[in-house]
Amino acid sequence: MRLKTNKYGVSHAVQRQTDRTSYLFLLPMMLFFLGFVIVPMGMGLFTSFFNYTMSSFDFIGLRNYSELLRDTKFLRSFRNTFFLVAVSVPTVAIFSIWVSSLIYDKSPWVTSTFRGIFYLPVVTGTVAVVVVWKWIFDKYAGILNYVFVNMGVIEKNMDWLGDKKTAIWCIIAILFTTSIGQPIVLYISALANIDSSILEAAEVDGAGKFRVFWQIKWPSIMPTTLYVVVITTINSFQCFALIQLLTSGGPVYSTSTIMYYLYTNAFSLFRYGYANAMGMVLALIIGFFSFLQFKFIKSDMDY
Amino acid sequence: MIENKKSIYKTVMMILLLLVSLLFIFPFYWIITGAFKMQKVAIQMPPQWFPLDPTWANFTELFINPAGKWFFNSVFMSVMSMVLVLITAAMAGYVLAKKQFTGQAIVFGLIVAAMALPKQVVLVPLVRIMNSTGLYNSAWAVILPAVGWPFGVFLMKQYCQTIPSEILDAARIDGSNEWMTFVRIVTPIIKPAYGALAIFTFIATWNDYFLQLVMLQSRSKLTIALGVATLQAEMATNYGVIMAGAALGALPIVTIFLLFQKNFASGITMGAVKG
């Protein structure tokens, strides 16, 4: 008698056995994953179609979404978020390539010291980073005003975080310091993986530093650059803690981001449905960028 | 001539890099020295570049607040999520990499899709779930979502794929059951992945300010990060105490990072592989 087999080429009895073991191994993780990621995601999507507050839960179709399009505060936050992304992505990528190319071929001690320095703001956490910068930016007790006034950069003390023109740049500067750690780690290992014989051959042929970079190094680190662009985009889109701790979105919503506006709607105004609609829009945008990443980065890529 | 020009260029670049690094180190220098400055010294102009009259007063005030409790809460949450992530992620990652089971594509597809979305968007419904289960305002409200996040599974699956199937087959033929194979053979092989994931999860949980902010409320339940943020909101310009708190919160994490920098760097590159 011939045994019935499935697509994996094993008999049904064996497959059942494998399935049972696999599900048992998966079970603990799936409980957490379904309960605290998938279910809340579904709830978020579902309630975004409701006028959902502390006291009401009424189906309103797409009206939360259409309100978003008319909500000037949301549109303001939306624009700010894109501005953050547009500034931070290129600066992060260029700066981390610059740092990495300077240090990747030095002695391991030098490389890991610099890598550690630039990774430090990521490790210490947003709160520690933000509280010290808030002090540095302080109008009267801040060291930035002291240094700038003495160097003659500015004439009198500035209220960096309270001024509509400067506040967003303060956020961008701090976001920058917390964003470059991971790209530098990735670039160092990407640059170190370039075949050194090719570089030597190019130098023997008399290719200048500039040409070596553009014709050999740049194409080789392209996959890393794509990855860095995507993660920096996603991180900047999710910028929240900096805003909440530093400016609370002010002055007059000049530093509010989608994530921060979502937070105020959910936890100060208790408009859960509206906040979840915002979350879905954000998820869609970020999902799009992640999709680009999956599409561009080949599955056999290795660092 | 050309050699000379090259080395000048190199030197200039290295000096520039050193200056930029100093700018990066300065905030941490300012936290640590600030923690030992009296309030009137902290806000004086011109600033005191080094605390000439160092004081422990900021730490005394910090521990009244109760920063000791906050610190313990942070440790508890980070350690618990780390342990739970290691166990659940390794088990799931192993079967996803090494077994062919019905529904595998669906499970893995869900994991990848979830990772592509921002985890913050589930916070509002998560608060609701924690409220209805009575876990809101407890350490578990922070731990459980941290364990649910599937990054660890993904990392473990990537790493488990490098295990040669022959070893596993040999164990099976020798009569080892699945669990024994996992404990005795798989676990030692994937040790580097455990190391990277452990550090990664610990630091991520310690620093997950947003999750802590929406889940924890009473003063005694706060984490050190949340506590320092609260102090900042309450004390505004009492920079000495706030810096003491920032230093206390950053200290263990920076120590861990410096000790395990190598594992950490490999964890980042591992997680990046095959998006």
Chai-1 contact restraints between the chains, C-beta under 6 A:
chainA,res_idxA,chainB,res_idxB,connection_type,confidence,min_distance_angstrom,max_distance_angstrom,comment,restraint_id
A,Y8,B,Q100,contact,1.0,0.0,6.0,A-B,restraint_1
A,T18,B,K99,contact,1.0,0.0,6.0,A-B,restraint_2
A,T18,B,F101,contact,1.0,0.0,6.0,A-B,restraint_3
A,D19,B,F101,contact,1.0,0.0,6.0,A-B,restraint_4
A,D19,B,T102,contact,1.0,0.0,6.0,A-B,restraint_5
A,T21,B,E178,contact,1.0,0.0,6.0,A-B,restraint_6
A,S22,B,V95,contact,1.0,0.0,6.0,A-B,restraint_7
A,S22,B,K99,contact,1.0,0.0,6.0,A-B,restraint_8
A,S22,B,F101,contact,1.0,0.0,6.0,A-B,restraint_9
A,F25,B,M91,contact,1.0,0.0,6.0,A-B,restraint_10
A,F25,B,V95,contact,1.0,0.0,6.0,A-B,restraint_11
A,L26,B,A92,contact,1.0,0.0,6.0,A-B,restraint_12
A,L26,B,V95,contact,1.0,0.0,6.0,A-B,restraint_13
A,P28,B,T88,contact,1.0,0.0,6.0,A-B,restraint_14
A,M29,B,T88,contact,1.0,0.0,6.0,A-B,restraint_15
A,M29,B,A92,contact,1.0,0.0,6.0,A-B,restraint_16
A,M29,B,V153,contact,1.0,0.0,6.0,A-B,restraint_17
A,F32,B,V147,contact,1.0,0.0,6.0,A-B,restraint_18
A,F32,B,G148,contact,1.0,0.0,6.0,A-B,restraint_19
A,F33,B,G148,contact,1.0,0.0,6.0,A-B,restraint_20
A,F33,B,P150,contact,1.0,0.0,6.0,A-B,restraint_21
A,F36,B,L144,contact,1.0,0.0,6.0,A-B,restraint_22
A,F36,B,P145,contact,1.0,0.0,6.0,A-B,restraint_23
A,F36,B,G148,contact,1.0,0.0,6.0,A-B,restraint_24
A,V37,B,A114,contact,1.0,0.0,6.0,A-B,restraint_25
A,V37,B,G148,contact,1.0,0.0,6.0,A-B,restraint_26
A,P40,B,V122,contact,1.0,0.0,6.0,A-B,restraint_27
A,P40,B,P125,contact,1.0,0.0,6.0,A-B,restraint_28
A,P40,B,L126,contact,1.0,0.0,6.0,A-B,restraint_29
A,M41,B,V122,contact,1.0,0.0,6.0,A-B,restraint_30
A,M43,B,P125,contact,1.0,0.0,6.0,A-B,restraint_31
A,G44,B,P125,contact,1.0,0.0,6.0,A-B,restraint_32
A,L102,B,M13,contact,1.0,0.0,6.0,A-B,restraint_33
A,L102,B,L17,contact,1.0,0.0,6.0,A-B,restraint_34
A,S112,B,Q261,contact,1.0,0.0,6.0,A-B,restraint_35
A,G116,B,Q261,contact,1.0,0.0,6.0,A-B,restraint_36
A,I117,B,S21,contact,1.0,0.0,6.0,A-B,restraint_37
A,I117,B,F24,contact,1.0,0.0,6.0,A-B,restraint_38
A,V123,B,I253,contact,1.0,0.0,6.0,A-B,restraint_39
A,V123,B,V254,contact,1.0,0.0,6.0,A-B,restraint_40
A,V123,B,F257,contact,1.0,0.0,6.0,A-B,restraint_41
A,T124,B,A250,contact,1.0,0.0,6.0,A-B,restraint_42
A,G125,B,N207,contact,1.0,0.0,6.0,A-B,restraint_43
A,G125,B,A225,contact,1.0,0.0,6.0,A-B,restraint_44
A,T126,B,Y209,contact,1.0,0.0,6.0,A-B,restraint_45
A,V127,B,Y209,contact,1.0,0.0,6.0,A-B,restraint_46
A,V127,B,A225,contact,1.0,0.0,6.0,A-B,restraint_47
A,V127,B,V228,contact,1.0,0.0,6.0,A-B,restraint_48
A,V127,B,A229,contact,1.0,0.0,6.0,A-B,restraint_49
A,A128,B,A246,contact,1.0,0.0,6.0,A-B,restraint_50
A,A128,B,G249,contact,1.0,0.0,6.0,A-B,restraint_51
A,A128,B,A250,contact,1.0,0.0,6.0,A-B,restraint_52
A,V131,B,Q232,contact,1.0,0.0,6.0,A-B,restraint_53
A,V131,B,I242,contact,1.0,0.0,6.0,A-B,restraint_54
A,V131,B,A246,contact,1.0,0.0,6.0,A-B,restraint_55
A,V132,B,P27,contact,1.0,0.0,6.0,A-B,restraint_56
A,V132,B,W30,contact,1.0,0.0,6.0,A-B,restraint_57
A,V132,B,I31,contact,1.0,0.0,6.0,A-B,restraint_58
A,W135,B,Y239,contact,1.0,0.0,6.0,A-B,restraint_59
A,A141,B,I43,contact,1.0,0.0,6.0,A-B,restraint_60
A,I143,B,P47,contact,1.0,0.0,6.0,A-B,restraint_61
A,Y146,B,M45,contact,1.0,0.0,6.0,A-B,restraint_62
A,Q182,B,I268,contact,1.0,0.0,6.0,A-B,restraint_63
A,V185,B,A265,contact,1.0,0.0,6.0,A-B,restraint_64
A,V185,B,I268,contact,1.0,0.0,6.0,A-B,restraint_65
A,L186,B,A272,contact,1.0,0.0,6.0,A-B,restraint_66
A,S189,B,T269,contact,1.0,0.0,6.0,A-B,restraint_67
A,Y227,B,A272,contact,1.0,0.0,6.0,A-B,restraint_68
A,Q238,B,P118,contact,1.0,0.0,6.0,A-B,restraint_69
A,Q238,B,Q120,contact,1.0,0.0,6.0,A-B,restraint_70
A,F240,B,F210,contact,1.0,0.0,6.0,A-B,restraint_71
A,A241,B,Y209,contact,1.0,0.0,6.0,A-B,restraint_72
A,L245,B,A229,contact,1.0,0.0,6.0,A-B,restraint_73
A,A266,B,V124,contact,1.0,0.0,6.0,A-B,restraint_74
A,Y272,B,V124,contact,1.0,0.0,6.0,A-B,restraint_75
A,A275,B,V124,contact,1.0,0.0,6.0,A-B,restraint_76
A,N276,B,V124,contact,1.0,0.0,6.0,A-B,restraint_77
A,G279,B,V121,contact,1.0,0.0,6.0,A-B,restraint_78
A,L282,B,V121,contact,1.0,0.0,6.0,A-B,restraint_79
A,A283,B,L117,contact,1.0,0.0,6.0,A-B,restraint_80
A,A283,B,V121,contact,1.0,0.0,6.0,A-B,restraint_81
A,I286,B,P118,contact,1.0,0.0,6.0,A-B,restraint_82
A,G287,B,A116,contact,1.0,0.0,6.0,A-B,restraint_83
A,G287,B,L117,contact,1.0,0.0,6.0,A-B,restraint_84
A,S290,B,A116,contact,1.0,0.0,6.0,A-B,restraint_85
A,Q293,B,G275,contact,1.0,0.0,6.0,A-B,restraint_86
A,F294,B,G275,contact,1.0,0.0,6.0,A-B,restraint_87
A,I297,B,G275,contact,1.0,0.0,6.0,A-B,restraint_88
A,S299,B,K274,contact,1.0,0.0,6.0,A-B,restraint_89
A,Y303,B,T269,contact,1.0,0.0,6.0,A-B,restraint_90
